[in-house]
Amino acid sequence: MPADVNANGDIFGGWVMAQVDLAGSVIPARHMGGRFATVAVNQILYKQPVKVGDLLSFYSSIVCIGNTSITVQVEVWAERQRPHYTCVKVTEATLTYVATDEDGRPRPVLRPTQS
């Protein structure tokens, strides 16, 4: 949308970062068994601009699981149609999410049982 575009015609980095946070939060949602919060964007690297018309794909993976937190790596790839089809990595980030109780205090991450 026009509100998401900067003066150069590229998508604002803040919009991309919000989408990265949403994509990264899928993993803690599956593993934490309750409420959690983003506590850190440890790193975000904008490798190339995101252009209007790019089709973005977000890929998340676990970096580590702590006692109360999960750190996640997110890669963002853009499919570009013009002038010819290409697929390029545009952003990569590392975020940390902390499991919280109803009062917002850290709580232990549920660990999968080992068989």
C-alpha positions, 0 to 999 in steps of 0.5 A: 500500500502507498503508506508502506512505501518510502520516497524511493518506491521501496517498502519500508524496513519497519513494515518488513520487520513487523512481518519478520516478527510475525513469521518468527513467532510461529515457532514459539507459538508451537513450542511455548504452550501459552503466552510469550513476548518478543523481547529482542530483535538481536539482529536484522540485516536488510540485504536488498530493498523490497520492491512493490510487487515482490512476493515475499516468503519467510522461513524460520528456524530455531537457533536455541531453546533456553529455560524461558526463551526461544531464539529464532532465525528468520530469512526473507526471500523475494520473488521478482518478476521484472525485468526477469524472474529472480529469487533473492534473499532480502532480509535476515534476522534473529529474534528472541521470544520469552514465555510469560505467565498471566502476570507477564513474568518469565516462565519455563518453556515446555520441552518436548518429551524424549522417547 
